[in-house]
Amino acid sequence: MKATPVPSSTCFPLTEADVWAAVGEVFLAIEACGARYNVEGTGLVLSPLEKAADLLAAGAIICGKSWGVGEDDCPSLEDLAKLPTSIAINGTQVATGDASLCPLGSPLASLTWLANHLPSRGQCLRPGEAIITGACSKTKAFAAGDKIVASFGTLGSVALEFKP
């Protein structure tokens, strides 16, 4: 964020245009999530509270290429909203998706919701904060030694390797 979003009118809610005006930079990223629960293939179903707790287990954010909002080469909102994605682990594609899989259907819609929700908790988006707006493809399990590559269509890719 380059600034705290402010409404274009004299009251809330903030619009997507209000929030986009406060964004300073867009970047490609992989969020390396930890997990408290390993239920894949077990038949167990997590409650909504357990799922929410598991989502709070982020381990790291690996940032790739970035663009300053307003620069000539910055992807447009339309490009970001339909951004295709894929994840490969050790050279095998394990997931595909696009930005419509972000909560509320787009990265900007997710960010706008957050900007409008935080004041109810006495908070706001602040300059210098990096915000992850949601996954564009389903997260897959990985292990020590795996090489993970997230591809974002024509915008590029981000890679990481977990060394044992």
C-alpha positions as CSV (number, residue, x, y, z in Angstrom):
1,M,0.0,0.0,0.0
2,K,1.3,3.5,-0.8
3,A,-1.5,5.2,1.2
4,T,-4.5,4.5,3.4
5,P,-7.5,4.3,1.1
6,V,-10.0,7.1,1.5
7,P,-13.6,7.2,0.1
8,S,-14.2,9.3,-2.9
9,S,-17.4,10.5,-1.3
10,T,-17.8,11.7,2.3
11,C,-18.8,8.2,3.6
12,F,-18.1,4.5,3.3
13,P,-18.0,2.1,1.7
14,L,-14.7,2.4,-0.2
15,T,-15.0,1.6,-3.9
16,E,-12.6,-0.5,-5.8
17,A,-11.4,2.7,-7.5
18,D,-10.7,4.2,-4.0
19,V,-8.7,1.2,-3.0
20,W,-6.8,0.9,-6.3
21,A,-5.8,4.6,-6.0
22,A,-4.0,3.7,-2.7
23,V,-2.2,0.6,-4.1
24,G,1.5,1.4,-4.8
25,E,2.8,-1.8,-6.2
26,V,1.5,-5.1,-7.7
27,F,3.8,-8.2,-7.3
28,L,3.8,-11.8,-8.2
29,A,4.1,-14.1,-5.1
30,I,4.0,-17.6,-3.7
31,E,2.6,-17.8,-0.2
32,A,4.3,-20.8,1.5
33,C,1.6,-21.9,3.9
34,G,2.2,-24.1,6.8
35,A,-0.5,-26.4,8.0
36,R,-1.8,-27.5,11.4
37,Y,-3.9,-30.3,9.9
38,N,-3.1,-32.9,7.3
39,V,-6.5,-34.3,6.3
40,E,-5.9,-34.9,2.6
41,G,-6.9,-38.5,1.8
42,T,-8.1,-39.2,5.3
43,G,-11.8,-38.5,4.8
44,L,-11.8,-36.1,7.7
45,V,-13.6,-32.8,7.2
46,L,-12.5,-29.6,9.0
47,S,-15.0,-27.4,10.7
48,P,-15.1,-23.7,9.5
49,L,-13.1,-22.7,12.6
50,E,-10.5,-25.3,12.0
51,K,-10.1,-24.2,8.4
52,A,-9.8,-20.6,9.5
53,A,-7.1,-21.5,12.0
54,D,-5.2,-23.5,9.4
55,L,-5.2,-20.4,7.1
56,L,-3.3,-18.5,9.7
57,A,-0.3,-20.8,9.3
58,A,1.5,-18.8,6.6
59,G,5.2,-19.5,6.7
60,A,6.7,-17.1,4.1
61,I,5.9,-15.0,1.1
62,I,8.3,-15.3,-1.9
63,C,7.9,-12.2,-4.0
64,G,8.7,-12.1,-7.7
65,K,8.5,-9.4,-10.3
66,S,6.7,-6.2,-9.3
67,W,5.2,-3.2,-11.0
68,G,4.5,0.3,-9.7
69,V,0.8,1.1,-10.1
70,G,0.5,3.8,-12.8
71,E,3.7,2.8,-14.6
72,D,3.4,2.0,-18.3
73,D,4.2,-1.7,-17.9
74,C,1.9,-2.3,-14.9
75,P,-0.8,-4.9,-15.6
76,S,-4.2,-3.4,-15.9
77,L,-7.1,-4.3,-13.5
78,E,-8.6,-6.3,-16.4
79,D,-5.4,-8.3,-16.9
80,L,-5.1,-9.0,-13.1
81,A,-8.8,-10.0,-12.9
82,K,-8.4,-12.8,-15.5
83,L,-4.8,-13.8,-14.7
84,P,-4.2,-17.5,-15.4
85,T,-2.1,-19.4,-12.9
86,S,-0.5,-22.8,-12.5
87,I,1.6,-24.5,-9.9
88,A,4.3,-27.1,-10.6
89,I,6.1,-29.2,-8.1
90,N,9.3,-30.8,-9.3
91,G,8.4,-30.1,-12.9
92,T,4.9,-31.6,-12.7
93,Q,1.9,-29.3,-12.9
94,V,-0.3,-30.0,-9.9
95,A,-2.8,-27.1,-10.0
96,T,-4.3,-24.5,-12.3
97,G,-6.6,-21.6,-11.8
98,D,-7.1,-17.9,-12.3
99,A,-7.6,-14.7,-10.4
100,S,-11.4,-15.4,-10.3
101,L,-10.6,-18.0,-7.6
102,C,-9.5,-15.2,-5.2
103,P,-12.1,-14.5,-2.5
104,L,-14.9,-12.4,-3.9
105,G,-13.8,-13.1,-7.5
106,S,-10.8,-10.9,-8.0
107,P,-7.7,-9.6,-6.1
108,L,-9.1,-6.0,-6.0
109,A,-12.5,-7.2,-4.8
110,S,-10.8,-9.0,-1.9
111,L,-8.6,-6.0,-1.1
112,T,-11.6,-3.7,-1.2
113,W,-13.6,-6.0,1.2
114,L,-10.6,-5.9,3.6
115,A,-10.3,-2.1,3.4
116,N,-14.0,-1.8,4.2
117,H,-13.9,-4.4,7.0
118,L,-10.9,-3.2,9.0
119,P,-12.5,0.0,10.3
120,S,-15.0,-2.2,12.1
121,R,-12.1,-3.4,14.1
122,G,-10.5,0.0,14.6
123,Q,-7.9,-0.6,12.0
124,C,-7.1,0.4,8.4
125,L,-4.8,-0.5,5.5
126,R,-1.5,1.4,6.0
127,P,1.3,2.6,3.8
128,G,4.1,0.1,3.5
129,E,1.9,-3.0,4.1
130,A,2.0,-5.9,1.7
131,I,-1.4,-7.6,1.3
132,I,-1.9,-11.1,-0.1
133,T,-5.3,-11.0,-1.8
134,G,-6.0,-14.7,-2.1
135,A,-5.0,-17.8,-3.9
136,C,-5.4,-18.0,-7.7
137,S,-5.0,-21.8,-7.6
138,K,-5.5,-24.5,-5.0
139,T,-2.5,-25.0,-2.7
140,K,-0.9,-28.4,-2.9
141,A,1.3,-30.2,-0.3
142,F,5.1,-30.0,-0.7
143,A,8.0,-31.5,1.2
144,A,11.7,-30.8,1.9
145,G,13.6,-30.8,-1.4
146,D,10.7,-29.9,-3.6
147,K,11.0,-27.1,-6.2
148,I,7.8,-25.1,-6.6
149,V,7.1,-22.8,-9.5
150,A,4.0,-20.6,-9.7
151,S,3.4,-19.3,-13.2
152,F,1.2,-16.3,-13.9
153,G,0.6,-16.3,-17.6
154,T,2.5,-13.7,-19.6
155,L,3.4,-11.8,-16.4
156,G,6.1,-14.4,-15.4
157,S,6.7,-16.9,-12.6
158,V,8.0,-17.2,-9.1
159,A,10.0,-20.2,-7.9
160,L,11.3,-21.6,-4.5
161,E,13.0,-24.7,-3.3
162,F,12.8,-26.2,0.1
163,K,16.2,-27.4,1.0
164,P,16.3,-30.4,3.4
